[in-house]
């Protein structure tokens, strides 16, 4: 009987280990700038080890913001790869890859490690967020990514202040500030909105969650800050 119990206990341990492997995410970093004369600040002030650590901590943070404690609620992404490369702009995410422009990091004035961390939180959000099957406004997608950056407290000095901006779906910091206001009206609003966007998108989601149209909410938001 003791051997039987030990056998089934061993099976349980193996099953739990298999489940952990199933839900584990692999992170990788490719520095493609080593022989190009750029990427110096990435290698000297950031590094591969810090990047891997931040990719993991960002994922954990995003899942908490999105209230995705159950792996079944998350995207099924087995591996995320970060590329440091010669490029344009700041960064972008596509096909479970994040591409960061090494020239941007080299020329950044200020705390480049803090800026890199904020950028990585933004781009990791794109990896994990739902986009309404491509139906959601691009400004909302970018705004949710910056909302996560805002909640993680990696806010650059050039961001707009609360209440500023021309449209709710202007994107990035403008929409992030607006979503933060909406989240203050209903704790967990952004998590619920993201969940609804798993299968599609409708502006009516704002009505369902907050009882007002998004345009009414934007007007209230502007009025709340005297704008």
Backbone as a chain_set.jsonl record, in Angstrom:
{"seq": "XXXXXXXXXXXXXXXXXXXXXXXXXXXXXXXXXXXXXXXXXXXXXXXXXXXXXXXXXXXXXXXXXXXXXXXXXXXXXXXXXXXXXXXXXXXXXXXXXXXXXXXXXXXXXXXXXXXXXXXXXXXXXXXXXXXXXXXXXXXXXXXXXXXXXXXXXXXXXXXXXXXXXXXXXXXXXXXXXXXXXXXXXXXXXXXXXXXXXXXXXXXXXXXXXXXXXXXXXXXXXXXXXXX", "coords": {"N": [[0.837, -1.214, 0.0], [1.958, 1.221, 0.767], [3.829, 1.579, -1.235], [2.127, 1.989, -3.371], [0.883, 4.421, -2.734], [3.132, 6.067, -2.825], [3.768, 5.879, -5.501], [1.562, 7.133, -6.78], [1.83, 9.664, -5.645], [4.249, 10.44, -6.749], [3.488, 10.589, -9.416], [1.74, 12.751, -9.245], [3.499, 14.855, -8.591], [5.073, 14.907, -10.902], [3.115, 15.625, -12.75], [2.416, 18.202, -11.873], [4.852, 19.488, -12.282], [5.024, 19.305, -15.035], [2.876, 20.934, -15.751], [3.821, 23.424, -14.863], [5.964, 23.778, -16.592], [4.553, 23.947, -18.925], [3.24, 26.395, -18.687], [5.288, 28.144, -18.368], [7.256, 30.87, -19.523], [9.624, 31.465, -21.996], [12.408, 33.596, -22.207], [14.446, 35.582, -24.296], [17.394, 37.314, -25.431], [18.765, 39.082, -28.063], [21.564, 40.698, -29.052], [22.225, 42.564, -31.646], [24.094, 44.416, -32.363], [26.766, 44.362, -31.876], [29.076, 44.56, -33.52], [28.805, 46.946, -34.815], [29.32, 49.476, -33.9], [27.407, 50.803, -32.457], [25.048, 50.587, -29.69], [26.457, 50.691, -27.394], [25.721, 51.853, -24.922], [23.657, 50.187, -24.214], [25.035, 47.771, -23.692], [26.849, 48.613, -21.705], [25.369, 49.944, -19.705], [22.945, 48.684, -19.319], [22.465, 45.839, -20.287], [22.342, 42.255, -20.943], [21.52, 40.429, -18.924], [20.027, 42.039, -17.124], [17.998, 42.794, -18.871], [16.676, 40.357, -19.417], [15.762, 39.752, -16.846], [14.024, 41.918, -16.457], [12.124, 41.522, -18.473], [10.808, 39.259, -17.505], [9.839, 40.212, -14.994], [8.242, 42.294, -15.878], [6.256, 40.91, -17.308], [5.014, 39.505, -15.192], [4.014, 41.694, -13.76], [2.259, 42.848, -15.631], [0.366, 40.801, -15.925], [-0.74, 40.934, -13.395], [-1.872, 43.529, -13.415], [-3.762, 43.152, -15.442], [-5.274, 41.333, -14.157], [-4.959, 38.573, -14.505], [-4.657, 35.965, -13.162], [-5.012, 33.309, -13.633], [-3.443, 31.21, -15.881], [-4.866, 30.426, -18.146], [-6.324, 32.596, -18.905], [-4.598, 34.22, -20.18], [-2.668, 35.216, -23.084], [-1.357, 32.638, -25.15], [1.789, 32.404, -25.152], [4.751, 31.118, -25.789], [7.414, 31.954, -25.965], [9.366, 34.923, -25.786], [11.264, 37.208, -27.559], [13.823, 39.569, -27.359], [15.239, 42.025, -29.362], [18.102, 43.92, -29.822], [18.997, 46.457, -31.872], [20.109, 48.175, -34.888], [18.026, 50.711, -35.88], [14.939, 52.487, -36.477], [13.128, 55.132, -34.815], [11.817, 54.288, -31.575], [10.997, 51.717, -30.398], [9.384, 48.564, -31.198], [6.824, 46.022, -31.21], [6.242, 42.781, -32.468], [4.91, 39.72, -33.594], [5.549, 38.241, -31.22], [8.016, 39.265, -30.678], [10.286, 41.776, -29.585], [11.637, 44.752, -30.669], [14.221, 46.903, -30.187], [15.574, 50.084, -30.713], [18.911, 50.628, -30.879], [20.288, 52.978, -31.373], [18.604, 54.935, -30.388], [18.807, 54.451, -27.633], [21.556, 54.965, -27.265], [21.687, 57.688, -27.755], [20.057, 58.791, -25.889], [19.182, 61.226, -23.495], [19.781, 61.304, -20.23], [18.522, 59.102, -17.663], [19.138, 56.241, -18.929], [18.718, 53.553, -18.399], [16.398, 53.516, -16.832], [14.608, 54.568, -18.718], [14.758, 52.607, -20.72], [13.656, 50.484, -19.289], [11.003, 51.371, -18.9], [10.171, 51.498, -21.587], [10.358, 48.8, -22.208], [8.391, 47.694, -20.532], [6.134, 48.825, -21.736], [6.265, 47.687, -24.355], [6.208, 44.949, -23.74], [3.635, 44.805, -22.797], [2.208, 44.981, -25.172], [2.769, 42.465, -26.15], [1.231, 40.851, -24.488], [-1.395, 41.888, -24.282], [-4.897, 41.895, -25.263], [-6.303, 42.599, -28.458], [-8.805, 43.021, -29.493], [-9.244, 41.404, -31.695], [-8.035, 42.808, -33.753], [-9.77, 44.905, -34.132], [-9.904, 47.002, -32.372], [-9.334, 50.489, -31.638], [-6.2, 51.901, -32.651], [-5.073, 53.852, -31.029], [-6.16, 53.255, -28.534], [-5.019, 50.765, -27.995], [-2.292, 51.484, -27.793], [-2.552, 53.241, -25.689], [-3.327, 51.598, -23.543], [-0.984, 50.146, -23.24], [0.752, 52.174, -22.395], [-0.61, 52.834, -20.088], [-0.045, 50.672, -18.438], [2.681, 51.111, -18.171], [2.549, 53.521, -16.789], [1.338, 52.674, -14.369], [3.381, 51.103, -13.45], [5.127, 52.995, -12.753], [7.08, 54.136, -14.414], [7.443, 56.745, -15.71], [8.078, 59.0, -18.219], [9.558, 62.311, -18.363], [8.491, 63.883, -20.342], [5.846, 63.314, -20.721], [2.317, 64.079, -21.099], [0.291, 65.969, -18.797], [-2.291, 64.907, -16.439], [-5.542, 65.262, -17.811], [-4.853, 66.645, -20.069], [-4.646, 66.779, -23.702], [-6.254, 65.976, -26.884], [-8.096, 64.074, -27.851], [-9.795, 61.125, -26.725], [-8.815, 58.771, -27.749], [-6.305, 59.384, -28.619], [-3.966, 58.194, -28.054], [-1.056, 56.585, -26.543], [0.508, 58.476, -23.966], [-1.58, 60.329, -23.56], [-3.991, 58.848, -23.797], [-3.425, 56.946, -21.886], [-3.478, 58.423, -19.482], [-6.185, 59.105, -19.481], [-7.37, 56.558, -19.3], [-6.472, 55.882, -16.781], [-7.964, 57.629, -15.255], [-10.535, 56.564, -15.819], [-10.18, 54.073, -14.661], [-10.08, 54.803, -12.038], [-12.69, 55.291, -11.513], [-13.846, 52.817, -11.569], [-12.445, 50.296, -10.099], [-10.132, 48.18, -11.559], [-11.065, 48.459, -14.083], [-9.546, 48.682, -16.522], [-8.464, 46.136, -16.706], [-10.809, 44.625, -17.032], [-11.747, 45.719, -19.411], [-9.693, 44.968, -21.16], [-10.078, 42.192, -21.059], [-12.587, 41.925, -22.275], [-11.841, 42.623, -24.803], [-10.746, 40.397, -25.843], [-12.092, 38.928, -27.744], [-13.196, 40.724, -29.539], [-14.162, 44.127, -30.353], [-15.945, 46.909, -29.084], [-17.229, 50.18, -28.795], [-19.171, 50.315, -26.972], [-18.382, 48.905, -24.784], [-17.405, 50.644, -22.86], [-19.736, 51.809, -21.923], [-21.014, 49.557, -20.861], [-19.317, 48.941, -18.731], [-18.913, 51.327, -17.294], [-21.166, 52.866, -17.487], [-21.489, 55.108, -19.059], [-21.045, 56.74, -22.24], [-17.973, 56.632, -24.133], [-17.293, 59.132, -25.077], [-18.75, 60.817, -23.377], [-17.453, 60.214, -21.002], [-14.908, 61.162, -21.595], [-15.434, 63.902, -21.763], [-16.21, 64.38, -19.108], [-13.797, 63.78, -17.875], [-12.064, 65.758, -18.903], [-13.32, 68.02, -17.847], [-13.004, 67.512, -15.157], [-10.368, 68.11, -14.706], [-10.287, 70.725, -15.307], [-10.116, 71.342, -18.0]], "CA": [[0.0, 0.0, 0.0], [2.85, 2.388, 0.838], [4.416, 1.767, -2.564], [1.065, 2.528, -4.233], [0.749, 5.849, -2.41], [4.328, 6.734, -3.317], [3.663, 5.928, -6.96], [0.606, 8.186, -7.165], [2.411, 10.946, -5.247], [5.251, 10.764, -7.77], [2.745, 11.005, -10.612], [1.21, 14.102, -8.994], [4.625, 15.784, -8.684], [5.428, 15.007, -12.317], [2.045, 16.366, -13.427], [2.547, 19.613, -11.51], [6.042, 19.993, -12.955], [4.675, 19.461, -16.457], [2.015, 22.111, -15.866], [4.654, 24.612, -14.717], [6.714, 23.936, -17.824], [3.603, 24.347, -19.957], [2.877, 27.805, -18.54], [6.483, 28.968, -18.274], [7.588, 31.633, -20.723], [11.062, 31.581, -22.221], [12.822, 34.92, -22.646], [15.761, 35.592, -24.944], [17.874, 38.627, -25.877], [19.767, 39.066, -29.128], [22.194, 41.994, -29.305], [22.723, 42.517, -33.023], [24.846, 45.652, -32.627], [28.11, 44.225, -31.306], [30.14, 44.944, -34.448], [28.337, 48.064, -35.63], [29.706, 50.754, -33.315], [26.334, 51.317, -31.608], [24.673, 49.646, -28.644], [27.422, 50.784, -26.294], [25.038, 52.127, -23.654], [22.931, 48.968, -23.837], [25.957, 46.801, -23.102], [27.541, 49.146, -20.523], [24.484, 50.462, -18.653], [21.729, 47.875, -19.19], [22.957, 44.47, -20.342], [21.442, 41.14, -21.25], [20.944, 39.858, -17.7], [18.98, 42.942, -16.645], [16.904, 42.734, -19.832], [15.94, 39.112, -19.173], [15.073, 39.917, -15.561], [12.943, 42.884, -16.621], [11.08, 40.894, -19.281], [10.037, 38.408, -16.606], [9.113, 41.015, -13.99], [7.204, 43.035, -16.596], [5.157, 39.98, -17.572], [4.296, 39.29, -13.932], [3.297, 42.928, -13.44], [1.159, 42.994, -16.601], [-0.675, 39.835, -15.568], [-1.437, 41.452, -12.211], [-2.709, 44.66, -13.846], [-4.86, 42.584, -16.223], [-5.964, 40.376, -13.283], [-4.892, 37.277, -15.18], [-3.991, 35.023, -12.269], [-5.118, 32.003, -14.269], [-2.772, 31.231, -17.187], [-5.828, 30.228, -19.232], [-6.843, 33.908, -19.286], [-3.541, 34.95, -20.871], [-2.252, 34.741, -24.399], [-0.446, 31.504, -25.131], [3.043, 32.861, -25.747], [5.801, 30.292, -25.18], [8.733, 32.585, -25.965], [9.464, 36.32, -26.194], [12.654, 37.524, -27.872], [14.164, 40.982, -27.46], [16.332, 42.314, -30.284], [18.725, 45.234, -29.781], [19.429, 46.544, -33.267], [20.081, 49.473, -35.554], [16.684, 50.874, -36.422], [14.346, 53.824, -36.429], [12.182, 55.317, -33.728], [12.199, 53.818, -30.244], [10.848, 50.267, -30.299], [8.092, 48.025, -31.626], [6.608, 44.609, -30.92], [5.563, 42.054, -33.538], [5.133, 38.264, -33.608], [6.205, 37.844, -29.963], [9.358, 39.833, -30.66], [10.414, 43.2, -29.274], [12.805, 45.315, -31.343], [14.588, 48.188, -29.587], [16.569, 50.813, -31.497], [20.107, 50.921, -30.088], [20.646, 54.386, -31.56], [17.79, 55.702, -29.441], [19.412, 54.303, -26.308], [22.859, 55.63, -27.251], [21.52, 59.143, -27.802], [19.094, 59.239, -24.873], [19.734, 62.134, -22.495], [19.194, 61.031, -18.921], [18.611, 57.75, -17.106], [18.801, 55.353, -20.043], [18.228, 52.279, -17.865], [15.002, 53.731, -16.476], [13.852, 54.719, -19.954], [14.701, 51.278, -21.322], [12.715, 49.684, -18.504], [9.663, 51.823, -19.248], [9.901, 51.062, -22.959], [10.157, 47.349, -22.193], [7.059, 47.444, -19.952], [5.179, 49.183, -22.788], [6.29, 46.699, -25.445], [5.752, 43.665, -23.202], [2.178, 44.862, -22.752], [1.729, 44.62, -26.512], [2.864, 41.011, -26.288], [0.228, 40.148, -23.672], [-2.746, 42.444, -24.285], [-5.825, 41.528, -26.332], [-6.494, 43.777, -29.325], [-10.126, 43.018, -30.121], [-9.111, 40.775, -33.02], [-7.658, 43.822, -34.722], [-10.854, 45.874, -34.312], [-9.789, 48.104, -31.408], [-8.562, 51.646, -32.129], [-4.776, 51.849, -32.359], [-4.787, 54.731, -29.897], [-6.514, 52.558, -27.297], [-3.997, 49.739, -27.791], [-1.091, 52.159, -27.298], [-2.875, 53.832, -24.399], [-3.286, 50.543, -22.529], [0.431, 49.843, -23.004], [1.311, 53.245, -21.565], [-1.26, 52.742, -18.78], [0.761, 49.728, -17.661], [3.924, 51.834, -17.848], [2.169, 54.489, -15.761], [1.115, 51.96, -13.118], [4.683, 50.615, -13.0], [5.851, 54.201, -12.315], [8.185, 54.48, -15.311], [6.824, 57.837, -16.464], [9.076, 59.973, -18.685], [9.245, 63.703, -18.029], [7.818, 64.564, -21.454], [4.438, 62.926, -20.803], [1.311, 65.095, -20.786], [-0.281, 65.919, -17.461], [-3.699, 64.478, -16.454], [-6.494, 66.224, -18.354], [-4.387, 67.203, -21.335], [-4.897, 65.962, -24.883], [-7.348, 66.408, -27.75], [-9.068, 63.002, -28.064], [-9.582, 60.011, -25.794], [-8.056, 57.726, -28.429], [-5.101, 59.987, -29.185], [-2.935, 57.185, -27.869], [0.103, 56.743, -25.679], [0.329, 59.079, -22.648], [-2.891, 60.976, -23.462], [-4.998, 57.815, -23.521], [-3.074, 56.309, -20.608], [-3.999, 59.273, -18.403], [-7.643, 58.969, -19.508], [-7.696, 55.232, -18.777], [-6.226, 55.929, -15.346], [-9.168, 58.257, -14.71], [-11.615, 55.572, -15.897], [-9.898, 53.028, -13.691], [-10.394, 55.343, -10.712], [-14.144, 55.209, -11.363], [-14.162, 51.407, -11.364], [-11.167, 49.622, -9.917], [-10.055, 47.008, -12.424], [-11.705, 48.743, -15.372], [-8.679, 48.369, -17.658], [-8.399, 44.672, -16.778], [-12.074, 44.148, -17.595], [-11.778, 46.145, -20.808], [-8.788, 44.081, -21.892], [-10.702, 40.873, -21.166], [-13.635, 42.017, -23.287], [-11.205, 42.768, -26.107], [-10.19, 39.109, -26.253], [-12.816, 38.393, -28.904], [-13.66, 41.774, -30.436], [-14.158, 45.452, -29.745], [-17.085, 47.805, -29.27], [-17.188, 51.347, -27.915], [-20.186, 50.085, -25.951], [-17.75, 48.335, -23.591], [-17.309, 51.704, -21.853], [-21.078, 51.931, -21.343], [-21.258, 48.365, -20.058], [-18.488, 48.926, -17.527], [-18.931, 52.589, -16.54], [-22.493, 53.475, -17.553], [-21.478, 56.297, -19.914], [-20.294, 56.571, -23.474], [-16.586, 57.057, -23.993], [-17.249, 60.58, -25.296], [-19.2, 61.441, -22.129], [-16.374, 60.036, -20.031], [-13.835, 62.083, -21.968], [-15.879, 65.241, -21.355], [-16.11, 64.423, -17.649], [-12.363, 63.77, -17.556], [-11.532, 67.094, -19.191], [-13.911, 68.946, -16.875], [-12.449, 67.199, -13.84], [-9.068, 68.772, -14.608], [-10.405, 72.116, -15.724], [-9.783, 71.512, -19.408]], "C": [[0.871, 1.263, 0.0], [3.46, 2.666, -0.521], [3.406, 2.378, -3.527], [0.898, 4.021, -4.008], [1.933, 6.635, -2.946], [4.29, 6.9, -4.824], [2.742, 7.062, -7.403], [1.112, 9.568, -6.765], [3.449, 11.4, -6.271], [4.594, 11.234, -9.054], [2.222, 12.427, -10.46], [2.315, 15.137, -9.141], [5.016, 15.989, -10.138], [4.393, 15.814, -13.081], [2.146, 17.849, -13.14], [3.76, 20.231, -12.201], [5.771, 20.224, -14.43], [3.815, 20.682, -16.676], [2.846, 23.389, -15.764], [5.452, 24.857, -15.982], [5.809, 24.435, -18.945], [3.344, 25.846, -19.907], [4.1, 28.714, -18.436], [6.748, 29.645, -19.613], [9.112, 31.709, -20.816], [11.367, 32.972, -22.753], [14.235, 34.847, -23.221], [16.097, 37.003, -25.391], [18.945, 38.42, -26.941], [20.29, 40.482, -29.346], [22.855, 41.925, -30.681], [23.604, 43.715, -33.38], [26.328, 45.537, -32.287], [29.218, 44.735, -32.216], [29.802, 46.188, -35.277], [28.718, 49.425, -35.078], [28.612, 51.402, -32.495], [25.988, 50.251, -30.574], [25.585, 49.681, -27.434], [26.707, 50.98, -24.959], [24.196, 50.922, -23.23], [23.869, 48.004, -23.127], [26.565, 47.303, -21.791], [26.606, 49.504, -19.373], [23.23, 49.625, -18.434], [22.106, 46.396, -19.151], [21.889, 43.422, -20.554], [20.757, 40.608, -19.995], [19.808, 40.719, -17.166], [17.767, 42.887, -17.568], [16.042, 41.493, -19.603], [15.137, 39.205, -17.874], [13.861, 40.828, -15.718], [11.807, 42.324, -17.476], [10.191, 40.008, -18.415], [9.222, 39.197, -15.608], [8.011, 41.833, -14.654], [6.01, 42.137, -16.887], [4.33, 39.754, -16.311], [3.453, 40.509, -13.567], [2.083, 43.1, -14.347], [0.034, 42.037, -16.268], [-1.44, 40.296, -14.328], [-2.358, 42.609, -12.589], [-3.939, 44.156, -14.596], [-5.679, 41.564, -15.43], [-6.064, 39.002, -13.934], [-4.102, 36.289, -14.324], [-3.998, 33.611, -12.84], [-4.443, 32.057, -15.637], [-3.716, 31.049, -18.371], [-6.402, 31.548, -19.725], [-5.843, 34.699, -20.129], [-3.373, 34.447, -22.301], [-1.298, 33.562, -24.22], [0.825, 31.882, -25.893], [4.18, 32.08, -25.102], [7.15, 30.984, -25.072], [8.625, 34.019, -26.446], [10.938, 36.639, -26.394], [12.83, 39.03, -28.033], [15.37, 41.136, -28.385], [16.816, 43.75, -30.054], [19.397, 45.424, -31.131], [19.497, 47.984, -33.742], [18.716, 49.631, -36.202], [16.252, 52.317, -36.37], [13.398, 53.914, -35.242], [12.73, 54.813, -32.406], [12.178, 52.291, -30.19], [9.509, 49.859, -30.9], [8.038, 46.546, -31.278], [5.817, 43.978, -32.056], [5.923, 40.575, -33.416], [5.931, 37.769, -32.406], [7.684, 38.227, -29.914], [9.279, 41.313, -30.306], [11.712, 43.688, -29.895], [13.056, 46.708, -30.778], [15.725, 48.796, -30.396], [17.746, 51.213, -30.613], [20.548, 52.373, -30.221], [19.869, 55.287, -30.61], [18.404, 55.642, -28.048], [20.735, 55.06, -26.218], [22.724, 57.141, -27.128], [20.572, 59.684, -26.734], [19.793, 60.094, -23.822], [19.053, 61.876, -21.156], [19.411, 59.585, -18.51], [18.184, 56.735, -18.167], [18.258, 54.014, -19.539], [16.765, 52.383, -17.46], [14.121, 53.864, -17.702], [13.692, 53.37, -20.647], [13.67, 50.407, -20.603], [11.279, 50.07, -18.83], [9.255, 51.391, -20.642], [9.593, 49.571, -22.977], [8.804, 46.988, -21.58], [5.975, 47.744, -20.988], [5.115, 48.087, -23.855], [5.873, 45.316, -24.965], [4.234, 43.64, -23.062], [1.589, 44.516, -24.105], [1.791, 43.115, -26.737], [1.657, 40.332, -25.642], [-1.193, 40.667, -23.816], [-3.572, 41.851, -25.429], [-6.114, 42.772, -27.158], [-7.837, 43.781, -30.045], [-10.119, 42.393, -31.502], [-8.835, 41.805, -34.108], [-8.686, 44.914, -34.925], [-10.718, 47.094, -33.406], [-8.998, 49.256, -32.005], [-7.099, 51.54, -31.728], [-4.397, 52.705, -31.17], [-5.106, 54.09, -28.565], [-5.468, 51.489, -26.977], [-2.73, 50.371, -27.201], [-1.329, 52.765, -25.92], [-2.851, 52.813, -23.277], [-1.835, 50.193, -22.2], [1.084, 50.921, -22.14], [0.636, 53.304, -20.198], [-0.478, 51.8, -17.878], [2.076, 50.392, -17.247], [3.675, 52.847, -16.739], [2.031, 53.806, -14.399], [2.431, 51.404, -12.552], [5.591, 51.755, -12.563], [7.129, 54.445, -13.114], [7.702, 55.564, -16.27], [7.908, 58.816, -16.917], [8.613, 61.4, -18.417], [8.44, 64.406, -19.122], [6.335, 64.202, -21.574], [3.524, 64.11, -20.494], [0.848, 64.914, -19.343], [-1.733, 65.414, -17.544], [-4.603, 65.597, -16.943], [-6.082, 66.82, -19.675], [-4.674, 66.228, -22.485], [-6.138, 66.414, -25.628], [-8.442, 65.363, -27.92], [-8.765, 61.855, -27.107], [-8.728, 58.92, -26.42], [-6.832, 58.286, -29.15], [-3.9, 59.06, -29.028], [-1.892, 57.553, -26.831], [-0.247, 57.43, -24.355], [-1.04, 59.725, -22.481], [-3.954, 59.954, -23.081], [-4.705, 57.098, -22.211], [-3.62, 57.112, -19.433], [-5.531, 59.159, -18.321], [-8.064, 57.621, -18.933], [-7.462, 55.165, -17.274], [-7.407, 56.586, -14.63], [-10.33, 57.259, -14.705], [-11.422, 54.473, -14.861], [-10.176, 53.488, -12.264], [-11.894, 55.313, -10.437], [-14.607, 53.788, -11.073], [-12.831, 50.654, -11.29], [-11.138, 48.32, -10.721], [-10.678, 47.213, -13.784], [-10.829, 48.326, -16.553], [-8.539, 46.859, -17.824], [-9.664, 44.103, -17.42], [-12.199, 44.526, -19.072], [-10.889, 45.246, -21.658], [-9.411, 42.701, -22.09], [-11.797, 40.864, -22.226], [-13.035, 42.057, -24.694], [-10.548, 41.472, -26.584], [-10.828, 38.615, -27.553], [-13.277, 39.456, -29.889], [-13.577, 43.119, -29.737], [-15.447, 46.18, -30.076], [-16.914, 48.978, -28.313], [-18.206, 51.211, -26.791], [-19.596, 49.44, -24.693], [-17.634, 49.375, -22.484], [-18.654, 51.893, -21.151], [-21.351, 50.753, -20.414], [-20.516, 48.411, -18.725], [-18.653, 50.167, -16.661], [-20.252, 53.347, -16.654], [-22.576, 54.735, -18.383], [-20.736, 55.98, -21.202], [-18.874, 57.072, -23.267], [-16.455, 58.563, -24.22], [-17.719, 61.339, -24.053], [-18.102, 61.365, -21.066], [-15.213, 60.977, -20.325], [-14.191, 63.514, -21.561], [-15.788, 65.408, -19.852], [-14.653, 64.53, -17.204], [-11.754, 65.147, -17.763], [-12.041, 68.109, -18.172], [-13.303, 68.745, -15.487], [-11.106, 67.898, -13.623], [-9.088, 70.199, -15.138], [-10.017, 72.384, -17.16], [-11.004, 71.347, -20.294]], "O": [[0.562, 2.244, -0.677], [3.6, 3.819, -0.927], [3.765, 3.179, -4.391], [0.786, 4.795, -4.959], [1.767, 7.74, -3.463], [4.719, 7.921, -5.362], [3.089, 7.851, -8.282], [0.852, 10.545, -7.467], [3.525, 12.578, -6.618], [5.076, 12.16, -9.705], [2.249, 13.215, -11.406], [2.101, 16.187, -9.748], [5.263, 17.118, -10.562], [4.743, 16.6, -13.962], [1.985, 18.671, -14.042], [3.699, 21.373, -12.656], [6.225, 21.211, -15.009], [3.986, 21.395, -17.665], [2.601, 24.342, -16.504], [5.608, 26.001, -16.408], [6.218, 25.227, -19.794], [3.239, 26.499, -20.946], [3.955, 29.936, -18.419], [6.502, 29.082, -20.68], [9.793, 31.984, -19.828], [10.674, 33.472, -23.639], [15.1, 34.143, -22.699], [15.205, 37.797, -25.693], [19.906, 37.678, -26.74], [19.545, 41.364, -29.774], [23.907, 41.307, -30.852], [23.834, 43.995, -34.557], [27.066, 46.516, -32.399], [30.205, 45.289, -31.731], [30.426, 46.451, -36.305], [28.463, 50.44, -35.728], [28.843, 52.448, -31.889], [26.554, 49.157, -30.576], [25.507, 48.82, -26.558], [27.056, 50.334, -23.971], [24.035, 50.661, -22.038], [23.529, 47.477, -22.069], [26.778, 46.518, -20.867], [26.982, 49.391, -18.206], [22.518, 49.839, -17.453], [22.068, 45.774, -18.09], [20.697, 43.669, -20.37], [19.551, 40.363, -20.0], [18.752, 40.204, -16.797], [16.63, 42.927, -17.098], [14.814, 41.58, -19.596], [13.98, 38.789, -17.816], [12.793, 40.544, -15.176], [10.641, 42.626, -17.221], [8.969, 40.003, -18.569], [8.048, 38.901, -15.388], [6.955, 42.046, -14.057], [4.866, 42.563, -16.729], [3.101, 39.803, -16.348], [2.315, 40.372, -13.12], [1.002, 43.459, -13.88], [-1.136, 42.417, -16.32], [-2.646, 40.075, -14.222], [-3.501, 42.665, -12.134], [-5.038, 44.677, -14.405], [-6.646, 40.998, -15.941], [-7.114, 38.36, -13.914], [-3.023, 35.836, -14.708], [-3.1, 32.816, -12.563], [-4.831, 32.87, -16.476], [-3.401, 31.472, -19.484], [-6.914, 31.62, -20.842], [-6.192, 35.72, -20.721], [-3.878, 33.386, -22.667], [-0.533, 33.505, -23.257], [0.919, 31.703, -27.107], [4.537, 32.363, -23.959], [7.949, 30.652, -24.196], [7.892, 34.312, -27.391], [11.764, 36.378, -25.519], [12.075, 39.68, -28.756], [16.389, 40.467, -28.214], [16.018, 44.688, -30.09], [20.272, 44.642, -31.503], [19.004, 48.896, -33.079], [18.296, 48.779, -36.985], [17.061, 53.236, -36.24], [12.926, 52.899, -34.73], [13.929, 54.89, -32.139], [13.207, 51.653, -29.965], [8.618, 50.687, -31.089], [9.068, 45.901, -31.078], [4.849, 44.556, -32.549], [7.075, 40.218, -33.17], [6.866, 36.981, -32.549], [8.486, 37.608, -29.215], [8.334, 42.009, -30.677], [12.77, 43.1, -29.671], [12.202, 47.589, -30.879], [16.705, 48.127, -30.723], [17.6, 52.035, -29.708], [21.119, 52.937, -29.287], [20.399, 56.271, -30.093], [18.509, 56.661, -27.364], [21.008, 55.72, -25.215], [23.541, 57.797, -26.482], [20.313, 60.886, -26.678], [20.86, 59.735, -23.322], [17.878, 62.199, -20.978], [20.356, 58.931, -18.95], [17.002, 56.412, -18.283], [17.417, 53.406, -20.201], [15.98, 51.467, -17.705], [13.009, 53.337, -17.731], [12.602, 53.034, -21.111], [12.907, 49.681, -21.241], [10.429, 49.2, -19.016], [8.12, 50.965, -20.857], [8.681, 49.128, -23.674], [8.137, 46.071, -22.059], [5.004, 46.995, -21.103], [4.032, 47.621, -24.21], [5.241, 44.576, -25.719], [3.613, 42.585, -23.192], [0.572, 43.826, -24.179], [0.95, 42.557, -27.441], [1.123, 39.361, -26.178], [-2.131, 39.937, -23.495], [-3.028, 41.372, -26.425], [-6.164, 43.878, -26.619], [-8.003, 44.445, -31.068], [-10.887, 42.792, -32.377], [-9.331, 41.696, -35.229], [-8.511, 45.769, -35.792], [-11.357, 48.117, -33.652], [-8.083, 49.03, -32.797], [-6.784, 51.14, -30.607], [-3.514, 52.346, -30.392], [-4.42, 54.336, -27.573], [-5.077, 51.327, -25.821], [-2.167, 49.86, -26.233], [-0.426, 52.8, -25.085], [-2.403, 53.12, -22.172], [-1.489, 49.97, -21.039], [1.88, 50.61, -21.254], [1.244, 53.776, -19.238], [-0.271, 52.087, -16.699], [2.522, 50.248, -16.109], [4.507, 53.008, -15.846], [2.545, 54.301, -13.396], [2.58, 51.252, -11.34], [6.691, 51.521, -12.063], [8.135, 54.9, -12.569], [7.569, 55.339, -17.473], [8.589, 59.404, -16.077], [7.419, 61.658, -18.264], [7.781, 65.411, -18.858], [5.641, 64.733, -22.441], [3.884, 65.017, -19.743], [0.999, 63.843, -18.755], [-2.342, 65.485, -18.611], [-4.449, 66.748, -16.537], [-6.901, 67.451, -20.343], [-4.909, 65.038, -22.277], [-6.973, 67.139, -25.087], [-9.604, 65.72, -28.113], [-7.614, 61.643, -26.725], [-8.0, 58.219, -25.718], [-6.381, 57.738, -30.156], [-2.937, 59.143, -29.789], [-1.855, 58.672, -26.318], [-1.195, 57.02, -23.686], [-1.612, 59.683, -21.392], [-4.727, 60.172, -22.148], [-5.626, 56.689, -21.504], [-4.166, 56.538, -18.491], [-6.099, 59.121, -17.229], [-9.019, 57.552, -18.159], [-8.184, 54.46, -16.568], [-7.802, 56.162, -13.543], [-11.028, 57.126, -13.7], [-12.385, 54.0, -14.258], [-10.47, 52.676, -11.387], [-12.323, 55.311, -9.283], [-15.627, 53.577, -10.417], [-12.185, 50.413, -12.309], [-12.015, 47.468, -10.575], [-10.813, 46.267, -14.56], [-11.315, 47.686, -17.485], [-8.498, 46.357, -18.947], [-9.59, 43.202, -18.255], [-12.698, 43.743, -19.88], [-11.282, 44.815, -22.742], [-9.288, 42.11, -23.163], [-11.92, 39.904, -22.987], [-13.645, 41.583, -25.653], [-9.872, 41.458, -27.613], [-10.172, 37.96, -28.363], [-13.714, 39.113, -30.987], [-12.994, 43.236, -28.66], [-15.973, 46.085, -31.185], [-16.508, 48.799, -27.165], [-18.119, 51.906, -25.779], [-20.243, 49.431, -23.646], [-17.748, 49.041, -21.305], [-18.707, 52.11, -19.94], [-21.861, 50.934, -19.308], [-21.042, 47.964, -17.705], [-18.547, 50.088, -15.437], [-20.438, 54.365, -15.986], [-23.625, 55.379, -18.419], [-19.906, 55.072, -21.251], [-18.603, 57.84, -22.344], [-15.594, 59.203, -23.616], [-17.158, 62.38, -23.711], [-17.859, 62.323, -20.332], [-14.605, 61.525, -19.405], [-13.336, 64.251, -21.07], [-15.344, 66.447, -19.364], [-14.323, 65.273, -16.28], [-11.02, 65.646, -16.91], [-11.283, 68.953, -17.693], [-13.114, 69.704, -14.739], [-10.751, 68.236, -12.494], [-8.043, 70.801, -15.384], [-9.637, 73.5, -17.513], [-10.899, 71.46, -21.516]]}, "num_chains": 1, "name": "protein.A"}
